Amino acid sequence: MWLWVFALFYEIGSEYYMMLVPLLMVVLNPRLAVGVLGGMLSIAWAISFFQGVEMATAPEAIERKAAFIRLYNAIFPFDPGTMHTLSVAVFVLLIFWLAAYVTKELLRPGDQVLAR
């Protein structure tokens, strides 16, 4: 249920998804859990990072954040707003897939959910 709540009313922040780690470790097989959780937490971090760069490039903040912006431009050739939007889209797709997958797993007969 938490996955569906986070998917439908999401606030991107990896700390929210850390609450789900113990529950997902029970439902998902370990290899899938490591990949999915690693991806979710990495994308959540990327969203915050790109949003921070986007806000730092605002005209009123540009003088104070010049070194940060130069570092970003040296690493990424793309506009931070584009990267932020792309990372949010990937995250939304991942969280909906994960919620659907976990729901399907939990709807199996009880003896098959944990029999891996």
C-alpha positions as protocol buffer text, in pm:
chain_id: "A"
residue {
  index: 1
  type: MET
  ca { x: 0 y: 0 z: 0 }
}
residue {
  index: 2
  type: TRP
  ca { x: 283 y: 240 z: 80 }
}
residue {
  index: 3
  type: LEU
  ca { x: 428 y: 189 z: -266 }
}
residue {
  index: 4
  type: TRP
  ca { x: 99 y: 291 z: -425 }
}
residue {
  index: 5
  type: VAL
  ca { x: 70 y: 593 z: -196 }
}
residue {
  index: 6
  type: PHE
  ca { x: 426 y: 699 z: -281 }
}
residue {
  index: 7
  type: ALA
  ca { x: 361 y: 635 z: -652 }
}
residue {
  index: 8
  type: LEU
  ca { x: 40 y: 837 z: -666 }
}
residue {
  index: 9
  type: PHE
  ca { x: 139 y: 1118 z: -428 }
}
residue {
  index: 10
  type: TYR
  ca { x: 512 y: 1104 z: -458 }
}
residue {
  index: 11
  type: GLU
  ca { x: 757 y: 1335 z: -298 }
}
residue {
  index: 12
  type: ILE
  ca { x: 1097 y: 1248 z: -433 }
}
residue {
  index: 13
  type: GLY
  ca { x: 1324 y: 1188 z: -141 }
}
residue {
  index: 14
  type: SER
  ca { x: 1528 y: 879 z: -78 }
}
residue {
  index: 15
  type: GLU
  ca { x: 1461 y: 896 z: 294 }
}
residue {
  index: 16
  type: TYR
  ca { x: 1094 y: 811 z: 232 }
}
residue {
  index: 17
  type: TYR
  ca { x: 1185 y: 502 z: 36 }
}
residue {
  index: 18
  type: MET
  ca { x: 1427 y: 382 z: 302 }
}
residue {
  index: 19
  type: MET
  ca { x: 1117 y: 309 z: 512 }
}
residue {
  index: 20
  type: LEU
  ca { x: 1018 y: 50 z: 253 }
}
residue {
  index: 21
  type: VAL
  ca { x: 1349 y: -137 z: 238 }
}
residue {
  index: 22
  type: PRO
  ca { x: 1265 y: -397 z: 507 }
}
residue {
  index: 23
  type: LEU
  ca { x: 924 y: -466 z: 354 }
}
residue {
  index: 24
  type: LEU
  ca { x: 1061 y: -497 z: 1 }
}
residue {
  index: 25
  type: MET
  ca { x: 1341 y: -726 z: 114 }
}
residue {
  index: 26
  type: VAL
  ca { x: 1075 y: -972 z: 233 }
}
residue {
  index: 27
  type: VAL
  ca { x: 867 y: -961 z: -87 }
}
residue {
  index: 28
  type: LEU
  ca { x: 1135 y: -933 z: -359 }
}
residue {
  index: 29
  type: ASN
  ca { x: 1397 y: -1192 z: -429 }
}
residue {
  index: 30
  type: PRO
  ca { x: 1736 y: -1066 z: -304 }
}
residue {
  index: 31
  type: ARG
  ca { x: 1895 y: -999 z: -644 }
}
residue {
  index: 32
  type: LEU
  ca { x: 1595 y: -804 z: -768 }
}
residue {
  index: 33
  type: ALA
  ca { x: 1572 y: -618 z: -437 }
}
residue {
  index: 34
  type: VAL
  ca { x: 1933 y: -499 z: -458 }
}
residue {
  index: 35
  type: GLY
  ca { x: 1890 y: -378 z: -816 }
}
residue {
  index: 36
  type: VAL
  ca { x: 1553 y: -213 z: -766 }
}
residue {
  index: 37
  type: LEU
  ca { x: 1640 y: -45 z: -437 }
}
residue {
  index: 38
  type: GLY
  ca { x: 1979 y: 66 z: -568 }
}
residue {
  index: 39
  type: GLY
  ca { x: 1811 y: 213 z: -874 }
}
residue {
  index: 40
  type: MET
  ca { x: 1535 y: 382 z: -675 }
}
residue {
  index: 41
  type: LEU
  ca { x: 1772 y: 541 z: -428 }
}
residue {
  index: 42
  type: SER
  ca { x: 2018 y: 646 z: -701 }
}
residue {
  index: 43
  type: ILE
  ca { x: 1746 y: 805 z: -912 }
}
residue {
  index: 44
  type: ALA
  ca { x: 1597 y: 980 z: -608 }
}
residue {
  index: 45
  type: TRP
  ca { x: 1942 y: 1124 z: -534 }
}
residue {
  index: 46
  type: ALA
  ca { x: 1984 y: 1230 z: -899 }
}
residue {
  index: 47
  type: ILE
  ca { x: 1649 y: 1410 z: -893 }
}
residue {
  index: 48
  type: SER
  ca { x: 1755 y: 1612 z: -589 }
}
residue {
  index: 49
  type: PHE
  ca { x: 2095 y: 1683 z: -746 }
}
residue {
  index: 50
  type: PHE
  ca { x: 1955 y: 1806 z: -1078 }
}
residue {
  index: 51
  type: GLN
  ca { x: 1691 y: 2012 z: -903 }
}
residue {
  index: 52
  type: GLY
  ca { x: 1964 y: 2175 z: -693 }
}
residue {
  index: 53
  type: VAL
  ca { x: 2168 y: 2259 z: -1001 }
}
residue {
  index: 54
  type: GLU
  ca { x: 1859 y: 2394 z: -1175 }
}
residue {
  index: 55
  type: MET
  ca { x: 1786 y: 2622 z: -878 }
}
residue {
  index: 56
  type: ALA
  ca { x: 2152 y: 2727 z: -860 }
}
residue {
  index: 57
  type: THR
  ca { x: 2141 y: 2844 z: -1222 }
}
residue {
  index: 58
  type: ALA
  ca { x: 1858 y: 3088 z: -1149 }
}
residue {
  index: 59
  type: PRO
  ca { x: 1968 y: 3447 z: -1221 }
}
residue {
  index: 60
  type: GLU
  ca { x: 1947 y: 3557 z: -857 }
}
residue {
  index: 61
  type: ALA
  ca { x: 2169 y: 3269 z: -740 }
}
residue {
  index: 62
  type: ILE
  ca { x: 2422 y: 3259 z: -1022 }
}
residue {
  index: 63
  type: GLU
  ca { x: 2694 y: 3469 z: -852 }
}
residue {
  index: 64
  type: ARG
  ca { x: 2694 y: 3259 z: -535 }
}
residue {
  index: 65
  type: LYS
  ca { x: 2694 y: 2924 z: -711 }
}
residue {
  index: 66
  type: ALA
  ca { x: 2938 y: 2986 z: -997 }
}
residue {
  index: 67
  type: ALA
  ca { x: 3186 y: 2713 z: -893 }
}
residue {
  index: 68
  type: PHE
  ca { x: 2907 y: 2457 z: -852 }
}
residue {
  index: 69
  type: ILE
  ca { x: 2764 y: 2544 z: -1193 }
}
residue {
  index: 70
  type: ARG
  ca { x: 3107 y: 2515 z: -1359 }
}
residue {
  index: 71
  type: LEU
  ca { x: 3152 y: 2170 z: -1204 }
}
residue {
  index: 72
  type: TYR
  ca { x: 2810 y: 2058 z: -1326 }
}
residue {
  index: 73
  type: ASN
  ca { x: 2879 y: 2187 z: -1679 }
}
residue {
  index: 74
  type: ALA
  ca { x: 3212 y: 2004 z: -1685 }
}
residue {
  index: 75
  type: ILE
  ca { x: 3041 y: 1672 z: -1603 }
}
residue {
  index: 76
  type: PHE
  ca { x: 2703 y: 1698 z: -1781 }
}
residue {
  index: 77
  type: PRO
  ca { x: 2653 y: 1852 z: -2125 }
}
residue {
  index: 78
  type: PHE
  ca { x: 2275 y: 1874 z: -2075 }
}
residue {
  index: 79
  type: ASP
  ca { x: 2055 y: 2143 z: -1926 }
}
residue {
  index: 80
  type: PRO
  ca { x: 1985 y: 2066 z: -1556 }
}
residue {
  index: 81
  type: GLY
  ca { x: 1611 y: 2120 z: -1608 }
}
residue {
  index: 82
  type: THR
  ca { x: 1608 y: 1853 z: -1877 }
}
residue {
  index: 83
  type: MET
  ca { x: 1805 y: 1612 z: -1659 }
}
residue {
  index: 84
  type: HIS
  ca { x: 1572 y: 1681 z: -1366 }
}
residue {
  index: 85
  type: THR
  ca { x: 1262 y: 1611 z: -1578 }
}
residue {
  index: 86
  type: LEU
  ca { x: 1417 y: 1296 z: -1725 }
}
residue {
  index: 87
  type: SER
  ca { x: 1518 y: 1159 z: -1385 }
}
residue {
  index: 88
  type: VAL
  ca { x: 1168 y: 1227 z: -1245 }
}
residue {
  index: 89
  type: ALA
  ca { x: 1012 y: 1043 z: -1541 }
}
residue {
  index: 90
  type: VAL
  ca { x: 1240 y: 742 z: -1490 }
}
residue {
  index: 91
  type: PHE
  ca { x: 1164 y: 740 z: -1119 }
}
residue {
  index: 92
  type: VAL
  ca { x: 787 y: 755 z: -1176 }
}
residue {
  index: 93
  type: LEU
  ca { x: 805 y: 463 z: -1421 }
}
residue {
  index: 94
  type: LEU
  ca { x: 1017 y: 262 z: -1176 }
}
residue {
  index: 95
  type: ILE
  ca { x: 792 y: 325 z: -875 }
}
residue {
  index: 96
  type: PHE
  ca { x: 476 y: 232 z: -1068 }
}
residue {
  index: 97
  type: TRP
  ca { x: 641 y: -85 z: -1200 }
}
residue {
  index: 98
  type: LEU
  ca { x: 761 y: -174 z: -850 }
}
residue {
  index: 99
  type: ALA
  ca { x: 419 y: -114 z: -695 }
}
residue {
  index: 100
  type: ALA
  ca { x: 253 y: -332 z: -959 }
}
residue {
  index: 101
  type: TYR
  ca { x: 516 y: -605 z: -922 }
}
residue {
  index: 102
  type: VAL
  ca { x: 491 y: -617 z: -543 }
}
residue {
  index: 103
  type: THR
  ca { x: 111 y: -617 z: -560 }
}
residue {
  index: 104
  type: LYS
  ca { x: 121 y: -912 z: -801 }
}
residue {
  index: 105
  type: GLU
  ca { x: 364 y: -1096 z: -572 }
}
residue {
  index: 106
  type: LEU
  ca { x: 147 y: -1037 z: -267 }
}
residue {
  index: 107
  type: LEU
  ca { x: -166 y: -1160 z: -445 }
}
residue {
  index: 108
  type: ARG
  ca { x: -8 y: -1501 z: -500 }
}
residue {
  index: 109
  type: PRO
  ca { x: -104 y: -1779 z: -263 }
}
residue {
  index: 110
  type: GLY
  ca { x: 86 y: -1738 z: 65 }
}
residue {
  index: 111
  type: ASP
  ca { x: 310 y: -2040 z: 21 }
}
residue {
  index: 112
  type: GLN
  ca { x: 445 y: -1911 z: -311 }
}
residue {
  index: 113
  type: VAL
  ca { x: 535 y: -1554 z: -209 }
}
residue {
  index: 114
  type: LEU
  ca { x: 840 y: -1645 z: -4 }
}
residue {
  index: 115
  type: ALA
  ca { x: 921 y: -1978 z: -174 }
}
residue {
  index: 116
  type: ARG
  ca { x: 1222 y: -1868 z: -376 }
}
